Structure formats: structure tokens, C-alpha cells
Amino acid sequence: MSLPPPEAIEAVSELDPAAHDERTVIPLAIEDWLTVIVMGSLALITFGNVLVRYFTDQSFAWTEEFSVFLMIVLSLVAGSASVARNLQIRIEYFADNGSPARQRFLARFGSLVVFLLFALIAVLSTRMVYDDIKFGETSPGIGVPQWWYTIWLPVMSVAIAGRAIGLFIRRGRRA
């Protein structure tokens, strides 16, 4: 049995983004699997609602509210994955040009700013969750406690801030 040509191996690695992932203390597969679970849940809920509407001319009241919640969670999970993989939005002309020292400085500066932003969001959104619990806020659609939805903003903000610190450390170690 012979090995495939190098071009075939490169083509496969271009299709698999995980092939280019850096080593991290906390595996990047966590975000990948969360994405799969959230997307699958979103698809099943939406499909179920479409079937119910088609056959009964009624709609599940909870599906729209829960779908919006899942899309927000999906955005935060994707944000965490993009920070961990250093794929967040940036102007690549400035970030990827210049001396290696300049590139390292800009990468570390960017990850530090991301950390500060999401640490601030985590602190402020924790206060929002506290207020939701304290005042007994309920969701507008189905009347469940609002903190069931808002608790995930500080949790995911801490995750993104942690990924940003990890990126900051990894970029500092590079020669």
C-alpha cells in the first residue's frame, strides 16, 4: 500500500480547519462539539415547528424564543472558537505585515483588548443576571425565568476572555 501524493494530503488538510489548530490547554473540540449540538438542536426545533405548522396551522410558542436563544449561544461559542484559533476580525494588512516582532506585538495587543472587553462584558452581564433573579423577570414568550437565558452571557464571556488570555500567552511564547 502506497501513501497518497503530498498534494492530496494538503488538499485534505485545507478542508479540515482542525488540522491547523494550535495546541491549547483546554481542547478546541469543546467549542466544535458545542457548535454541533447547538446547530443540531436549532435545526430539529425549527423543523419540528415547520411540520406542526404545516399539518395543524398552529405553531409551538416556545420555538421562536428558544431559537433566538440558541442563535445567541451559537454566536458566543463561535466567538470563543475564533479567538482560540486567532481568526477574529482584524485588518490583515497591518496584522500580518511588518517584522515578526511587530506582528507578535499586534497579536498580543489584540488578544489583550479582546480579554478586557469580554471580562467587562462578563462583569456587567453578571449584574444583569443578578437583577433578573432578584426581580423575578420572566421571558416574554413562554414565561420562564429570564435568567435561564441571560446566565449564558457571563459564562461564555468568561470562556472567550479565557481563550484570549491563552492566545496572549501563546503569542508571547513564539519566537
C-alpha positions as CSV (number, residue, x, y, z in Angstrom):
1,M,0.0,0.0,0.0
2,S,1.5,3.3,-1.0
3,L,1.0,6.7,0.6
4,P,-1.2,9.3,-1.2
5,P,0.7,12.1,-3.0
6,P,1.5,15.2,-1.0
7,E,-1.0,17.3,-3.0
8,A,-3.8,15.0,-1.8
9,I,-2.7,15.4,1.8
10,E,-2.5,19.2,1.5
11,A,-6.0,19.3,-0.1
12,V,-7.5,17.3,2.8
13,S,-5.7,19.5,5.4
14,E,-7.1,22.6,3.7
15,L,-10.6,21.2,4.1
16,D,-10.1,20.4,7.8
17,P,-9.6,23.5,9.8
18,A,-8.7,21.4,12.9
19,A,-5.6,20.3,11.1
20,H,-4.1,23.7,11.6
21,D,-5.1,24.2,15.2
22,E,-2.5,25.2,17.7
23,R,-2.2,23.1,20.9
24,T,-4.2,24.6,23.8
25,V,-4.6,23.6,27.4
26,I,-8.4,23.4,27.0
27,P,-9.2,21.4,23.9
28,L,-10.7,23.3,21.0
29,A,-13.0,20.3,20.4
30,I,-15.2,21.7,23.2
31,E,-16.3,24.6,21.0
32,D,-16.6,22.4,18.0
33,W,-18.9,19.9,19.7
34,L,-21.0,22.7,21.3
35,T,-21.4,24.2,17.8
36,V,-22.6,20.8,16.5
37,I,-25.0,20.3,19.4
38,V,-26.5,23.9,19.2
39,M,-26.8,23.7,15.4
40,G,-28.5,20.3,15.6
41,S,-30.9,21.5,18.3
42,L,-31.7,24.6,16.3
43,A,-32.4,22.5,13.1
44,L,-34.6,20.0,15.0
45,I,-36.6,22.7,16.8
46,T,-37.2,24.6,13.6
47,F,-38.0,21.5,11.6
48,G,-40.5,20.4,14.2
49,N,-42.1,23.8,14.2
50,V,-42.4,23.7,10.4
51,L,-44.0,20.3,10.5
52,V,-46.5,21.3,13.2
53,R,-47.4,24.5,11.3
54,Y,-47.8,22.6,8.1
55,F,-50.1,19.9,9.4
56,T,-52.1,21.9,12.1
57,D,-51.9,25.6,11.1
58,Q,-50.6,26.2,14.7
59,S,-47.2,27.0,16.0
60,F,-45.2,26.0,19.1
61,A,-44.9,29.2,21.1
62,W,-41.6,28.3,22.6
63,T,-39.7,27.6,19.4
64,E,-39.1,31.2,18.3
65,E,-37.9,32.3,21.7
66,F,-35.7,29.2,22.2
67,S,-34.3,29.5,18.6
68,V,-33.2,33.1,19.2
69,F,-31.5,32.0,22.5
70,L,-29.7,29.2,20.6
71,M,-28.5,31.6,17.9
72,I,-27.1,33.9,20.5
73,V,-25.3,30.9,22.2
74,L,-24.0,29.8,18.8
75,S,-22.6,33.3,18.2
76,L,-20.8,33.3,21.5
77,V,-19.4,29.7,21.0
78,A,-18.2,30.7,17.6
79,G,-16.6,33.8,19.1
80,S,-14.8,31.7,21.6
81,A,-13.6,29.3,18.8
82,S,-12.4,32.2,16.6
83,V,-10.4,33.8,19.4
84,A,-8.8,30.5,20.3
85,R,-7.8,29.9,16.7
86,N,-6.8,33.6,16.2
87,L,-9.4,34.0,13.5
88,Q,-11.2,37.1,14.9
89,I,-11.8,40.1,12.6
90,R,-8.7,42.2,12.0
91,I,-7.1,44.2,9.2
92,E,-4.7,41.7,7.9
93,Y,-2.6,44.3,6.0
94,F,-1.5,45.6,9.4
95,A,-1.6,42.4,11.4
96,D,0.3,40.1,9.0
97,N,2.9,42.5,7.5
98,G,6.0,44.0,9.0
99,S,8.6,42.5,11.2
100,P,7.9,39.4,13.3
101,A,8.2,41.5,16.5
102,R,5.6,43.9,15.2
103,Q,3.3,41.0,14.2
104,R,3.7,39.4,17.7
105,F,3.0,42.8,19.4
106,L,-0.1,43.4,17.4
107,A,-1.4,39.8,18.0
108,R,-0.8,40.1,21.7
109,F,-2.3,43.6,21.9
110,G,-5.4,42.4,20.0
111,S,-5.8,39.4,22.3
112,L,-5.4,41.6,25.4
113,V,-8.1,44.0,24.1
114,V,-10.4,41.1,23.5
115,F,-9.7,39.8,27.0
116,L,-10.5,43.2,28.5
117,L,-13.7,43.6,26.5
118,F,-15.1,40.2,27.4
119,A,-14.0,40.5,31.0
120,L,-16.0,43.7,31.2
121,I,-19.0,42.1,29.5
122,A,-18.8,39.2,32.0
123,V,-18.9,41.5,35.0
124,L,-21.7,43.7,33.6
125,S,-23.8,40.8,32.4
126,T,-23.4,39.1,35.8
127,R,-25.1,42.1,37.3
128,M,-27.9,41.7,34.7
129,V,-28.4,38.0,35.7
130,Y,-28.5,39.1,39.4
131,D,-31.2,41.6,38.5
132,D,-33.2,39.1,36.6
133,I,-33.1,36.7,39.6
134,K,-33.8,39.5,42.1
135,F,-36.8,41.0,40.3
136,G,-38.2,37.7,39.1
137,E,-38.1,38.6,35.4
138,T,-39.7,36.2,33.1
139,S,-39.3,35.7,29.3
140,P,-41.9,37.4,27.2
141,G,-42.9,34.4,25.1
142,I,-43.3,31.5,27.4
143,G,-42.8,33.0,30.9
144,V,-39.8,31.0,32.1
145,P,-37.3,32.8,34.3
146,Q,-35.3,35.2,32.2
147,W,-32.0,34.2,33.9
148,W,-32.2,30.8,32.3
149,Y,-31.3,32.7,29.1
150,T,-29.1,35.5,30.4
151,I,-26.8,33.3,32.6
152,W,-25.0,32.1,29.4
153,L,-23.7,35.6,28.5
154,P,-21.4,35.9,31.5
155,V,-20.4,32.2,31.2
156,M,-19.5,32.5,27.6
157,S,-17.8,35.8,28.1
158,V,-15.5,34.2,30.7
159,A,-14.8,31.5,28.2
160,I,-13.9,34.0,25.5
161,A,-11.8,36.0,27.9
162,G,-10.0,32.8,28.9
163,R,-9.4,31.9,25.2
164,A,-8.0,35.4,24.7
165,I,-5.6,35.1,27.6
166,G,-4.5,31.7,26.2
167,L,-3.8,33.3,22.8
168,F,-1.9,36.2,24.5
169,I,0.3,33.6,26.3
170,R,0.8,31.5,23.1
171,R,1.8,34.6,21.1
172,G,4.2,35.7,23.8
173,R,6.0,32.3,23.6
174,R,6.5,32.4,19.8
175,A,10.0,33.4,18.6
